[in-house]
Structure formats: structure tokens, C-alpha cells
């Protein structure tokens, strides 16, 4: 429910494959394979860049996330659920 409501307010790029219901990265790998094959066939150079934004969500200040959700006019109940997920959280290793 939370994800569907957030998706309406904050749409993602159609190429997004993380954290959504999709066939995984297979489609993007297939697209890359087609681009490489076409470049080889046409004897053209091809530049490929992989951007790893792992843990990007961890680097955003939580207040900024909440401000963005408010700006997108996400329901306050959903915002409070997300805010509660940040409140009094900790990790304990033994």
C-alpha cells in the first residue's frame, strides 16, 4: 500500500529495477547485449558506464526525504509511517 501511494507521488524511471516488482535486471542486460551486438555489427565504438549507487538512500538526510514527501503532497499517514521507521532505530552487534 505504501509503495503504491508513493509511486503515484514520486514516479520512477522506467529503467528502474531495484525495489520494484519487475523481471529483475534481465531486461537491462538484454538491452546492453543488443547495444553491444549492434556496435560490433556496424563497427562503431560503444561507451558503457555502470553507476553503482548502492546505499544511496543511506546518504540522504532523513529530514530531506520527509520534506520531499511533503512537497509531493504524500498523505501524512504514509509520511508518518516512513518517519516512524527512522525513529529510535539502532543496530546491535554481539
Secondary structure, DSSP 8 states (H G I E B T S, - for coil): -HHHHHHHHS---TT--TTSSSSTTHHHHHHHHHHHHHHHHTT----------TTTGGGS-HHHHHHHHHHTT--HHHHHHHHHHHTT------
